[in-house]
Amino acid sequence: MSIYHYQVNTIDGSSVPLSAYQGKILVIVNTASQCSYSRQFADIQQLYDSYREQGLEILAFPCNQFNDKEPGSNAEVEQYCRGNFGVTFPLFEKIEVRGQSAHPLFQYLTQQAPFQGFDLQTSNGQWMDNFLQNKYPDIYAGDGVKWNFSKFVIDRHGHVQARFETTMEIMDIEPVIQSLL
């Protein structure tokens, strides 16, 4: 099985089979425009601009599950992301990415790429690890998405190759993407 078995809806509500992205390298990321990690949008856009012609696609899925950091409607989210962050990569409708109501795509992604922990060699990794263990132990437990801006890298055949947590900057995963291009 691969991600190509899943259907998703664009931010304007159009249904898209992920098989439409067959042959591309994908970075699937759950986003929240009001989150402090939204600063990552700029680097995600830069990475997209740098490698799109070589077959990279970024698929962003807004989510409001983590501290209500994506409260707006799909139209508001799109306007905000495109206007404030200059996002040109595909945005999809708001979904849930963890728990019983998680979209089947994210259930699959987290099954294929279980949680490996945060990078405790960095202050951001240490902070997020402590934050979730102390304030949200239910989120910390298990393999579900832990917070906004978790990133899954998918190869040209639709298979999950890597998972990077919130605190991992997109430019730090550039070598993995380059190796798949």
PAKOLNU-752929 format. One line per field, with one value per atom (N, C-alpha, C): residue number from 0; residue in three letters; atom name; x, y, z. Coordinates in Angstrom, 1 decimal, always signed. Each point is the difference from the previous one (the first is absolute). Example, Ala and Ser with C-alpha at 12.3 -4.5 7.8 and 13.67 -1.06 7.14 Angstrom:
<kolkols>
num = c(0/0/0/1/1/1)
residu = c(Ala/Ala/Ala/Ser/Ser/Ser)
atome = c(N/CA/C/N/CA/C)
X = c(+13.2/-0.9/+0.9/-0.4/+0.9/-0.8)
Y = c(-5.7/+1.2/+1.2/+1.1/+1.1/+1.1)
Z = c(+7.8/+0.0/+0.0/-0.7/+0.0/+0.8)
</kolkols>
This chain:
<kolkols>
num = c(0/0/0/1/1/1/2/2/2/3/3/3/4/4/4/5/5/5/6/6/6/7/7/7/8/8/8/9/9/9/10/10/10/11/11/11/12/12/12/13/13/13/14/14/14/15/15/15/16/16/16/17/17/17/18/18/18/19/19/19/20/20/20/21/21/21/22/22/22/23/23/23/24/24/24/25/25/25/26/26/26/27/27/27/28/28/28/29/29/29/30/30/30/31/31/31/32/32/32/33/33/33/34/34/34/35/35/35/36/36/36/37/37/37/38/38/38/39/39/39/40/40/40/41/41/41/42/42/42/43/43/43/44/44/44/45/45/45/46/46/46/47/47/47/48/48/48/49/49/49/50/50/50/51/51/51/52/52/52/53/53/53/54/54/54/55/55/55/56/56/56/57/57/57/58/58/58/59/59/59/60/60/60/61/61/61/62/62/62/63/63/63/64/64/64/65/65/65/66/66/66/67/67/67/68/68/68/69/69/69/70/70/70/71/71/71/72/72/72/73/73/73/74/74/74/75/75/75/76/76/76/77/77/77/78/78/78/79/79/79/80/80/80/81/81/81/82/82/82/83/83/83/84/84/84/85/85/85/86/86/86/87/87/87/88/88/88/89/89/89/90/90/90/91/91/91/92/92/92/93/93/93/94/94/94/95/95/95/96/96/96/97/97/97/98/98/98/99/99/99/100/100/100/101/101/101/102/102/102/103/103/103/104/104/104/105/105/105/106/106/106/107/107/107/108/108/108/109/109/109/110/110/110/111/111/111/112/112/112/113/113/113/114/114/114/115/115/115/116/116/116/117/117/117/118/118/118/119/119/119/120/120/120/121/121/121/122/122/122/123/123/123/124/124/124/125/125/125/126/126/126/127/127/127/128/128/128/129/129/129/130/130/130/131/131/131/132/132/132/133/133/133/134/134/134/135/135/135/136/136/136/137/137/137/138/138/138/139/139/139/140/140/140/141/141/141/142/142/142/143/143/143/144/144/144/145/145/145/146/146/146/147/147/147/148/148/148/149/149/149/150/150/150/151/151/151/152/152/152/153/153/153/154/154/154/155/155/155/156/156/156/157/157/157/158/158/158/159/159/159/160/160/160/161/161/161/162/162/162/163/163/163/164/164/164/165/165/165/166/166/166/167/167/167/168/168/168/169/169/169/170/170/170/171/171/171/172/172/172/173/173/173/174/174/174/175/175/175/176/176/176/177/177/177/178/178/178/179/179/179/180/180/180)
residu = c(Met/Met/Met/Ser/Ser/Ser/Ile/Ile/Ile/Tyr/Tyr/Tyr/His/His/His/Tyr/Tyr/Tyr/Gln/Gln/Gln/Val/Val/Val/Asn/Asn/Asn/Thr/Thr/Thr/Ile/Ile/Ile/Asp/Asp/Asp/Gly/Gly/Gly/Ser/Ser/Ser/Ser/Ser/Ser/Val/Val/Val/Pro/Pro/Pro/Leu/Leu/Leu/Ser/Ser/Ser/Ala/Ala/Ala/Tyr/Tyr/Tyr/Gln/Gln/Gln/Gly/Gly/Gly/Lys/Lys/Lys/Ile/Ile/Ile/Leu/Leu/Leu/Val/Val/Val/Ile/Ile/Ile/Val/Val/Val/Asn/Asn/Asn/Thr/Thr/Thr/Ala/Ala/Ala/Ser/Ser/Ser/Gln/Gln/Gln/Cys/Cys/Cys/Ser/Ser/Ser/Tyr/Tyr/Tyr/Ser/Ser/Ser/Arg/Arg/Arg/Gln/Gln/Gln/Phe/Phe/Phe/Ala/Ala/Ala/Asp/Asp/Asp/Ile/Ile/Ile/Gln/Gln/Gln/Gln/Gln/Gln/Leu/Leu/Leu/Tyr/Tyr/Tyr/Asp/Asp/Asp/Ser/Ser/Ser/Tyr/Tyr/Tyr/Arg/Arg/Arg/Glu/Glu/Glu/Gln/Gln/Gln/Gly/Gly/Gly/Leu/Leu/Leu/Glu/Glu/Glu/Ile/Ile/Ile/Leu/Leu/Leu/Ala/Ala/Ala/Phe/Phe/Phe/Pro/Pro/Pro/Cys/Cys/Cys/Asn/Asn/Asn/Gln/Gln/Gln/Phe/Phe/Phe/Asn/Asn/Asn/Asp/Asp/Asp/Lys/Lys/Lys/Glu/Glu/Glu/Pro/Pro/Pro/Gly/Gly/Gly/Ser/Ser/Ser/Asn/Asn/Asn/Ala/Ala/Ala/Glu/Glu/Glu/Val/Val/Val/Glu/Glu/Glu/Gln/Gln/Gln/Tyr/Tyr/Tyr/Cys/Cys/Cys/Arg/Arg/Arg/Gly/Gly/Gly/Asn/Asn/Asn/Phe/Phe/Phe/Gly/Gly/Gly/Val/Val/Val/Thr/Thr/Thr/Phe/Phe/Phe/Pro/Pro/Pro/Leu/Leu/Leu/Phe/Phe/Phe/Glu/Glu/Glu/Lys/Lys/Lys/Ile/Ile/Ile/Glu/Glu/Glu/Val/Val/Val/Arg/Arg/Arg/Gly/Gly/Gly/Gln/Gln/Gln/Ser/Ser/Ser/Ala/Ala/Ala/His/His/His/Pro/Pro/Pro/Leu/Leu/Leu/Phe/Phe/Phe/Gln/Gln/Gln/Tyr/Tyr/Tyr/Leu/Leu/Leu/Thr/Thr/Thr/Gln/Gln/Gln/Gln/Gln/Gln/Ala/Ala/Ala/Pro/Pro/Pro/Phe/Phe/Phe/Gln/Gln/Gln/Gly/Gly/Gly/Phe/Phe/Phe/Asp/Asp/Asp/Leu/Leu/Leu/Gln/Gln/Gln/Thr/Thr/Thr/Ser/Ser/Ser/Asn/Asn/Asn/Gly/Gly/Gly/Gln/Gln/Gln/Trp/Trp/Trp/Met/Met/Met/Asp/Asp/Asp/Asn/Asn/Asn/Phe/Phe/Phe/Leu/Leu/Leu/Gln/Gln/Gln/Asn/Asn/Asn/Lys/Lys/Lys/Tyr/Tyr/Tyr/Pro/Pro/Pro/Asp/Asp/Asp/Ile/Ile/Ile/Tyr/Tyr/Tyr/Ala/Ala/Ala/Gly/Gly/Gly/Asp/Asp/Asp/Gly/Gly/Gly/Val/Val/Val/Lys/Lys/Lys/Trp/Trp/Trp/Asn/Asn/Asn/Phe/Phe/Phe/Ser/Ser/Ser/Lys/Lys/Lys/Phe/Phe/Phe/Val/Val/Val/Ile/Ile/Ile/Asp/Asp/Asp/Arg/Arg/Arg/His/His/His/Gly/Gly/Gly/His/His/His/Val/Val/Val/Gln/Gln/Gln/Ala/Ala/Ala/Arg/Arg/Arg/Phe/Phe/Phe/Glu/Glu/Glu/Thr/Thr/Thr/Thr/Thr/Thr/Met/Met/Met/Glu/Glu/Glu/Ile/Ile/Ile/Met/Met/Met/Asp/Asp/Asp/Ile/Ile/Ile/Glu/Glu/Glu/Pro/Pro/Pro/Val/Val/Val/Ile/Ile/Ile/Gln/Gln/Gln/Ser/Ser/Ser/Leu/Leu/Leu/Leu/Leu/Leu)
atome = c(N/CA/C/N/CA/C/N/CA/C/N/CA/C/N/CA/C/N/CA/C/N/CA/C/N/CA/C/N/CA/C/N/CA/C/N/CA/C/N/CA/C/N/CA/C/N/CA/C/N/CA/C/N/CA/C/N/CA/C/N/CA/C/N/CA/C/N/CA/C/N/CA/C/N/CA/C/N/CA/C/N/CA/C/N/CA/C/N/CA/C/N/CA/C/N/CA/C/N/CA/C/N/CA/C/N/CA/C/N/CA/C/N/CA/C/N/CA/C/N/CA/C/N/CA/C/N/CA/C/N/CA/C/N/CA/C/N/CA/C/N/CA/C/N/CA/C/N/CA/C/N/CA/C/N/CA/C/N/CA/C/N/CA/C/N/CA/C/N/CA/C/N/CA/C/N/CA/C/N/CA/C/N/CA/C/N/CA/C/N/CA/C/N/CA/C/N/CA/C/N/CA/C/N/CA/C/N/CA/C/N/CA/C/N/CA/C/N/CA/C/N/CA/C/N/CA/C/N/CA/C/N/CA/C/N/CA/C/N/CA/C/N/CA/C/N/CA/C/N/CA/C/N/CA/C/N/CA/C/N/CA/C/N/CA/C/N/CA/C/N/CA/C/N/CA/C/N/CA/C/N/CA/C/N/CA/C/N/CA/C/N/CA/C/N/CA/C/N/CA/C/N/CA/C/N/CA/C/N/CA/C/N/CA/C/N/CA/C/N/CA/C/N/CA/C/N/CA/C/N/CA/C/N/CA/C/N/CA/C/N/CA/C/N/CA/C/N/CA/C/N/CA/C/N/CA/C/N/CA/C/N/CA/C/N/CA/C/N/CA/C/N/CA/C/N/CA/C/N/CA/C/N/CA/C/N/CA/C/N/CA/C/N/CA/C/N/CA/C/N/CA/C/N/CA/C/N/CA/C/N/CA/C/N/CA/C/N/CA/C/N/CA/C/N/CA/C/N/CA/C/N/CA/C/N/CA/C/N/CA/C/N/CA/C/N/CA/C/N/CA/C/N/CA/C/N/CA/C/N/CA/C/N/CA/C/N/CA/C/N/CA/C/N/CA/C/N/CA/C/N/CA/C/N/CA/C/N/CA/C/N/CA/C/N/CA/C/N/CA/C/N/CA/C/N/CA/C/N/CA/C/N/CA/C/N/CA/C/N/CA/C/N/CA/C/N/CA/C/N/CA/C/N/CA/C/N/CA/C/N/CA/C/N/CA/C/N/CA/C/N/CA/C/N/CA/C/N/CA/C/N/CA/C/N/CA/C/N/CA/C/N/CA/C/N/CA/C/N/CA/C/N/CA/C/N/CA/C/N/CA/C/N/CA/C/N/CA/C/N/CA/C/N/CA/C/N/CA/C/N/CA/C/N/CA/C/N/CA/C/N/CA/C/N/CA/C/N/CA/C/N/CA/C)
X = c(+0.8/-0.8/+0.9/-0.6/+0.8/-1.0/+0.5/-0.9/-1.0/+0.3/-0.8/-1.4/-0.2/-1.4/-0.9/+0.5/-0.8/-0.5/-1.2/-0.6/+0.1/+0.2/+0.0/-0.8/-0.4/-0.7/+0.9/+0.1/+0.7/-0.7/+0.7/-0.6/-1.3/-0.2/-1.3/-1.0/+0.3/-1.0/+0.0/+0.9/+0.1/+0.7/-0.5/+0.6/+1.1/+1.2/+1.2/+0.5/+0.2/+0.7/+1.5/+0.6/+1.4/+0.8/-0.6/+0.7/+0.3/-0.7/+0.3/+1.5/+0.6/+1.3/+1.0/-0.4/+0.9/+1.2/+1.2/+1.2/+0.7/-0.7/+0.6/+0.5/+1.0/+0.4/-0.9/-0.6/-0.9/+0.5/-0.4/+0.2/-1.5/-0.5/-1.3/+0.1/-0.6/+0.2/-1.4/-0.2/-1.2/+0.4/-0.8/+0.3/-1.0/+0.4/-0.9/+0.6/-0.8/+0.5/+0.2/-0.7/+0.2/+1.0/+0.6/+1.0/+1.3/+0.8/+1.3/+0.9/-0.2/+0.7/-0.3/-1.0/-0.4/+1.1/+1.0/+1.2/+0.6/-0.3/+0.6/-0.6/-1.1/-0.6/+1.0/+0.7/+1.0/+1.0/+0.6/+1.0/-0.6/-1.3/-0.7/-0.2/-0.4/-0.2/+1.3/+1.1/+1.3/+0.4/-0.2/+0.3/-0.8/-1.3/-0.9/+0.5/+0.3/+0.5/+1.3/+0.9/+1.3/-0.1/-1.0/+0.0/-1.3/-0.9/-1.2/+0.2/+0.9/+0.3/+0.6/+0.6/+0.6/-1.0/-1.2/-1.0/-0.4/+0.3/-0.4/-1.4/-0.9/-1.3/-0.1/-0.5/-0.3/-1.5/-0.5/-1.5/-0.2/-0.7/-0.2/-1.5/-0.1/-1.3/-0.2/-0.8/-0.3/-0.7/+0.3/-0.6/-0.1/-1.1/-0.3/+0.0/+0.7/+0.0/+1.0/+0.9/+1.0/-0.1/-0.6/-0.2/-0.8/-0.8/-1.0/+0.8/+1.1/+0.8/-0.4/-1.1/-0.5/-1.6/-0.4/-1.5/-0.9/+0.6/-0.8/-0.6/-0.9/-0.5/+1.0/-0.3/+1.0/+0.4/-1.0/+0.2/+0.9/-0.3/+0.9/+1.4/+0.1/+1.4/+0.7/-0.6/+0.7/+0.4/-1.0/+0.3/+1.2/+0.0/+1.1/+1.3/+0.0/+1.3/+0.6/-0.9/+0.5/+0.4/-0.8/+0.3/+1.1/+0.1/+1.0/+1.3/-0.1/+1.2/+0.5/-0.8/+0.3/+0.0/-0.8/-0.1/-0.5/+0.7/-0.5/-0.2/+0.5/-0.2/-1.4/-0.5/-1.3/-0.4/-1.2/-0.6/-1.2/-0.3/-1.1/-0.9/-1.2/-1.0/+0.5/-0.5/+0.3/-0.4/+0.8/-0.3/+0.6/-0.4/+0.6/+1.1/+1.1/+1.2/+0.4/-0.8/+0.3/-1.3/+0.0/-1.1/-1.0/-1.2/-1.0/-0.5/+0.0/-0.5/+1.0/+1.2/+1.1/-0.3/+0.3/-0.2/+0.8/-0.6/+0.7/+1.4/+0.3/+1.3/+1.0/-0.3/+0.9/+0.0/-1.0/+0.1/+1.0/+0.0/+0.9/+1.5/+0.1/+1.4/+0.6/-0.8/+0.6/+0.2/-0.7/+0.2/+1.3/+0.3/+1.1/+1.3/-0.2/+1.2/-0.3/+0.2/-0.3/+0.8/-0.5/+0.7/+1.3/+1.1/+1.3/+0.6/-0.8/+0.4/+0.5/+0.2/+0.5/+1.6/+0.6/+1.5/+0.3/+0.4/+0.3/+1.4/+0.7/+1.3/-0.2/-1.3/-0.3/-0.9/+0.1/-0.8/-1.5/-0.3/-1.4/-0.6/+0.9/-0.5/-0.2/+0.9/-0.1/-1.3/-0.2/-1.2/-1.3/-0.1/-1.2/-0.2/+1.0/-0.1/-0.5/+0.5/-0.4/-1.5/-0.2/-1.4/-1.0/+0.2/-1.1/-0.1/+1.2/-0.1/-0.7/+0.2/-0.5/-1.5/-0.2/-1.4/-0.9/+0.5/-0.9/+0.6/+0.0/+0.6/-0.8/-1.3/-0.8/+0.4/+0.4/+0.6/+1.4/+0.8/+1.3/+0.0/-1.0/+0.0/-0.3/+0.5/-0.3/+0.7/-0.4/+0.6/-0.7/-1.1/-0.8/+0.9/-0.5/+0.6/+0.0/+1.2/+0.2/-0.4/+0.1/-0.3/+0.0/-0.3/+0.0/+1.4/+0.0/+1.2/+0.8/-0.7/+0.7/+0.1/+1.1/+0.3/+0.2/-0.6/+0.2/+0.5/+1.1/+0.6/-0.4/-0.5/-0.5/+0.8/+0.4/+0.8/-0.9/+0.6/-0.7/-0.9/+0.0/-0.9/-1.1/-0.1/-1.0/+0.2/+1.3/+0.3/+0.7/-0.4/+0.5/+1.5/+0.9/+1.4/+0.5/-0.7/+0.5/-1.1/+0.2/-0.9/+0.9/-0.4/+0.7/-1.0/+0.4/-0.9/+0.0/-0.9/-0.2/+1.3/+0.8/+1.2/+1.1/-0.2/+1.0/-0.3/+0.9/-0.2/+0.1/-0.8/-0.1/+1.3/+0.8/+1.3/+1.0/-0.3/+0.8/-0.3/-1.2/-0.3/+0.3/+0.5/+0.3/+0.9/+1.0/+0.8/-0.8/-1.0/-0.8/-0.8/-0.5/-0.8/+0.9/+1.2/+1.0/+0.3/+0.2/+0.3/-1.1/-1.2/-1.1/-0.3/+0.5/-0.3/+0.9)
Y = c(-1.2/+1.2/+1.3/+1.0/+1.3/+1.1/+1.2/+1.2/+0.2/-0.6/+0.1/-0.5/-0.8/-0.5/+0.9/+1.2/+1.0/+1.1/+0.5/+1.2/+1.1/+1.2/+1.2/+1.1/+1.0/+1.2/+1.2/+0.7/+1.2/+1.0/+1.1/+1.0/+0.6/-0.1/+0.5/-1.1/-1.2/-1.1/-1.0/+0.2/-1.0/-1.2/-1.2/-1.2/-0.4/-0.4/-0.3/-1.4/-0.9/-1.3/+0.3/-0.5/+0.2/-0.6/-0.9/-0.6/+1.1/+1.1/+1.1/+0.5/-0.3/+0.4/-1.1/-1.1/-1.1/+0.5/-0.5/+0.3/+1.3/+0.6/+1.2/-0.4/+0.8/-0.1/+1.0/-0.5/+0.8/+0.2/+1.2/+0.3/+0.3/-0.8/+0.2/+0.6/+1.1/+0.7/+0.5/-0.2/+0.6/+1.4/+1.0/+1.4/+0.6/+1.2/+0.8/+1.5/+0.8/+1.4/+0.9/-0.3/+0.8/-0.5/-1.1/-0.7/+0.8/-0.1/+0.7/-0.7/-1.3/-0.7/+0.4/+0.9/+0.4/+0.8/+0.4/+0.6/-1.0/-1.3/-1.0/+0.1/+0.7/+0.2/+0.6/+1.0/+0.6/-1.0/-0.8/-0.9/-1.2/-0.4/-1.0/+0.5/+1.3/+0.6/+0.1/+0.3/+0.1/-1.4/-1.0/-1.4/-0.4/+0.4/-0.3/+0.7/+1.3/+0.7/-0.6/-0.5/-0.5/-1.3/-0.9/-1.3/-0.4/+0.9/-0.4/-0.5/+0.7/-0.4/-1.4/-0.5/-1.3/-1.1/+0.4/-0.9/+0.0/+1.0/+0.1/+0.7/-0.6/+0.7/+0.0/+1.1/+0.2/-0.1/-0.8/-0.1/+0.4/+1.1/+0.5/-0.2/-0.6/-0.3/+0.8/+1.1/+0.8/-0.9/+0.3/-0.8/+0.9/-0.1/+0.8/-0.8/-1.2/-0.8/+0.4/+0.8/+0.3/+1.5/+0.2/+1.3/+1.0/-0.6/+0.9/+1.0/-0.4/+0.9/+0.2/-0.7/+0.2/+0.1/+1.1/+0.1/+0.4/+0.5/+0.6/-1.1/+0.5/-0.9/-0.3/-0.9/-0.4/+1.3/+0.8/+1.2/+1.0/+0.1/+0.9/-0.5/-1.3/-0.6/+0.3/-0.3/+0.2/+1.5/+0.9/+1.4/+0.4/-0.4/+0.3/-0.6/-1.2/-0.7/+0.6/+0.2/+0.6/+1.4/+0.8/+1.4/+0.4/-0.7/+0.3/-0.8/-1.2/-0.8/-0.2/+0.4/-0.1/-1.5/-0.8/-1.4/-0.2/-0.8/-0.4/-1.5/-0.8/-1.4/-0.4/-1.2/-0.4/+0.0/+0.6/+0.0/-0.9/-0.8/-0.9/+0.5/-0.6/+0.4/-0.4/+0.7/-0.2/-1.5/-0.7/-1.3/-0.3/-1.1/-0.5/-0.9/+0.1/-0.9/-1.0/+0.0/-1.0/-0.3/-1.1/-0.5/-0.8/-0.2/-0.9/+0.7/+1.3/+0.7/+0.3/-0.5/+0.4/-0.5/+0.9/-0.4/-1.3/-0.9/-1.3/+0.2/+1.1/+0.2/+0.1/+0.8/+0.2/-1.2/-0.8/-1.3/-0.9/+0.0/-0.8/+0.6/+1.3/+0.6/-0.4/+0.1/-0.2/-1.5/-0.9/-1.4/-0.4/+0.7/-0.3/+0.7/+1.1/+0.7/+0.3/-0.9/+0.2/+1.1/+0.6/+1.0/-0.5/+0.7/-0.4/+0.9/+1.0/+0.9/+1.3/+1.0/+1.3/+0.0/+0.8/+0.1/+0.7/-0.7/+0.5/+0.7/+0.0/+0.7/+1.5/+0.4/+1.4/+0.5/+1.3/+0.6/+0.0/+0.1/-0.1/-1.4/-1.0/-1.4/-0.3/+0.5/-0.2/+0.7/+1.3/+0.7/-0.7/-0.4/-0.7/-1.3/-0.7/-1.3/+0.3/+0.9/+0.3/+0.6/+0.9/+0.6/-1.0/-1.0/-1.0/-1.0/-0.4/-1.0/+0.6/+1.3/+0.6/+0.5/+0.6/+0.6/-0.8/-0.8/-0.9/-1.4/-0.7/-1.4/-0.9/+0.3/-0.8/+0.1/+1.3/+0.2/-0.6/+0.1/-0.6/-1.5/-0.6/-1.5/-0.5/-1.1/-0.7/+0.6/-0.3/+0.4/+1.1/+0.5/+1.0/+1.3/+0.8/+1.3/+0.8/+0.6/+0.6/+1.5/+0.7/+1.4/+0.5/+1.3/+0.6/-0.1/-0.1/+0.0/-1.2/-1.2/-1.3/-0.2/-0.6/-0.2/-1.4/-0.5/-1.4/+0.1/-0.6/+0.0/-1.3/+0.1/-1.1/-0.1/-1.2/-0.2/+0.0/-0.2/+0.1/-1.2/-1.0/-1.1/+0.0/+1.1/+0.2/-0.6/-0.4/-0.6/+1.0/-0.1/+0.9/-0.3/+1.0/-0.2/+0.6/+1.0/+0.6/+0.8/+0.2/+0.9/+0.9/+1.3/+1.0/+0.8/+0.2/+0.6/+1.5/+0.6/+1.5/+0.8/-0.4/+0.8/-0.1/-0.9/-0.2/+1.0/+0.9/+1.0/-0.7/+0.5/-0.6/+0.0/+1.0/+0.0/-1.0/-0.5/-1.1/-1.3/-0.1/-1.3/+0.1/+1.1/+0.1/-1.1/-0.5/-1.1/-1.2/-0.3/-1.2/+0.2/+1.2/+0.3/-0.1/+0.6/-0.1/-1.4/-0.9/-1.4/-0.7/+0.4/-0.6/+0.6/+1.2/+0.6/-0.6)
Z = c(+0.0/+0.0/+0.0/-0.5/-0.1/+0.3/+0.0/+0.2/-1.1/-1.2/-1.2/+0.2/+1.0/+0.2/+0.7/+0.4/+0.7/-0.8/+0.4/-0.6/+1.0/-0.4/+0.8/-0.7/+0.8/-0.6/+0.1/-1.1/+0.0/+0.9/+0.2/+1.0/-0.6/-1.3/-0.5/-0.2/+0.5/+0.1/-1.1/-1.0/-1.1/+0.4/-0.3/+0.3/-0.9/+0.6/-0.8/+0.5/-1.0/+0.4/+0.2/+1.0/+0.1/-1.1/-0.7/-1.2/-1.0/+0.1/-1.0/+0.2/+1.2/+0.3/-0.3/-0.6/-0.3/-0.7/+0.4/-0.7/+0.6/+1.0/+0.7/+1.3/+0.5/+1.4/+0.7/+1.1/+0.8/+1.4/+0.5/+1.4/+0.4/+0.9/+0.5/+1.4/+0.3/+1.2/+0.6/+1.3/+0.6/+0.5/-0.4/+0.3/+0.9/+0.5/+0.8/-0.1/-0.7/-0.3/+1.2/+1.1/+1.2/+1.0/-0.3/+0.9/-0.1/+1.1/-0.1/-1.0/-0.3/-1.0/-1.4/-0.2/-1.3/-0.7/+0.7/-0.6/-1.0/+0.1/-0.9/-1.4/-0.1/-1.4/-1.0/+0.5/-0.9/-0.6/+0.9/-0.5/-0.8/+0.4/-0.8/-1.4/-0.1/-1.3/-0.8/+0.7/-0.7/-0.5/+0.8/-0.4/-1.3/+0.1/-1.1/-1.3/+0.1/-1.1/-0.6/+0.9/-0.4/-0.8/+0.4/-0.5/-0.7/-0.2/-0.7/-1.4/-0.7/-1.4/-0.1/+1.1/+0.1/+0.5/+0.3/+0.4/+1.4/+0.8/+1.4/+0.0/+0.8/+0.4/+1.5/+0.5/+1.4/+0.1/+0.9/+0.2/+1.4/+0.2/+1.4/+0.4/+1.2/+0.5/+1.3/+0.0/+1.2/+1.0/+1.3/+1.0/+1.3/+0.7/+1.1/+1.3/+0.0/+1.2/+1.1/-0.3/+1.0/+0.4/+1.2/+0.6/-0.9/-0.8/-0.9/-0.8/-0.6/-0.8/-1.5/-0.3/-1.4/+0.1/+0.6/+0.3/-1.2/-1.1/-1.0/-1.0/-0.8/-1.1/-1.0/-0.9/-1.0/-0.9/-0.3/-0.8/+0.7/+1.3/+0.8/+0.2/+0.1/+0.1/-1.3/-1.1/-1.3/-0.2/+0.3/-0.2/+0.9/+1.2/+1.0/-0.5/-0.3/-0.4/-1.3/-1.0/-1.2/+0.1/+0.8/+0.1/+1.0/+1.1/+1.0/-0.2/-0.5/-0.1/-1.5/-0.9/-1.5/-0.4/+0.6/-0.3/-1.4/-0.8/-1.3/-0.1/+0.9/-0.1/+0.4/-0.4/+0.3/+1.5/+0.2/+1.4/-0.1/+1.0/+0.0/+1.2/+0.0/+1.0/+1.4/+1.0/+1.3/+0.4/+0.7/+0.4/+1.4/+0.5/+1.3/-0.4/+0.7/-0.4/+1.1/+1.1/+1.1/+0.7/+0.7/+0.7/-0.8/+0.6/-0.7/-1.3/-0.1/-1.2/-1.0/+0.2/-0.9/-1.4/-1.0/-1.4/-0.3/-0.7/-0.3/-0.6/-0.7/-0.5/+1.1/+1.1/+1.1/+0.9/+0.0/+0.7/-0.6/-1.4/-0.7/+0.1/-0.1/+0.2/+1.3/+1.1/+1.3/+0.3/-0.7/+0.0/-0.7/-1.1/-0.8/+0.6/+0.7/+0.6/+1.4/+0.9/+1.5/+0.6/+1.0/+0.8/+0.5/-0.3/+0.5/+1.0/+0.5/+1.0/-0.6/+0.8/-0.4/+0.1/-0.8/+0.1/+1.3/+1.0/+1.3/+0.0/-1.1/-0.1/-0.3/-0.3/-0.3/+1.2/+0.2/+1.0/-0.4/-1.3/-0.4/+0.2/-0.3/+0.2/+1.5/+0.9/+1.4/+0.5/-0.5/+0.5/-0.4/-1.3/-0.5/+0.8/+0.2/+0.7/+1.4/+0.7/+1.4/+0.0/-1.0/-0.1/-0.1/-1.0/-0.2/+1.1/+0.6/+1.1/+1.2/+0.2/+1.2/-0.2/-1.1/-0.2/-0.8/-0.9/-0.9/-0.1/+1.2/-0.1/-0.9/-0.2/-0.9/-1.5/-0.3/-1.4/-0.1/+1.0/+0.0/-0.2/+0.6/+0.0/-1.5/-0.3/-1.3/-1.2/-1.1/-1.3/-0.7/+0.5/-0.7/-0.2/-0.9/-0.2/+1.3/+0.3/+1.3/+0.1/-1.2/+0.1/-1.5/-0.1/-1.4/-0.6/-1.3/-0.8/+0.1/+0.2/-0.2/-1.5/-0.4/-1.4/-0.4/-1.1/-0.4/-1.5/-0.3/-1.3/-0.7/-1.2/-0.8/-1.3/-0.3/-1.3/-1.2/-1.1/-1.3/-0.2/+0.8/-0.1/+1.1/+0.7/+1.0/+1.3/+0.3/+1.3/+0.9/+1.3/+1.0/+0.3/-0.2/+0.2/+1.3/+0.5/+1.3/+0.6/+1.3/+0.8/+0.8/-0.1/+0.8/+0.8/+1.3/+0.9/-0.1/+0.7/+0.0/+0.0/+0.9/+0.3/-1.0/-1.0/-1.0/-1.1/-0.3/-1.1/-1.3/-0.9/-1.4/-0.7/+0.2/-0.7/+0.5/+1.3/+0.5/-0.6/-0.7/-0.6/-1.5/-0.5/-1.4/-0.6/+0.8/-0.6/-0.2/+0.8/-0.2/-1.3/-0.2/-1.3/-1.2/+0.1/-1.1/-0.4/+1.1/-0.3/-0.8/+0.2/-0.7/-1.4/-0.2/-1.3/-1.1)
</kolkols>
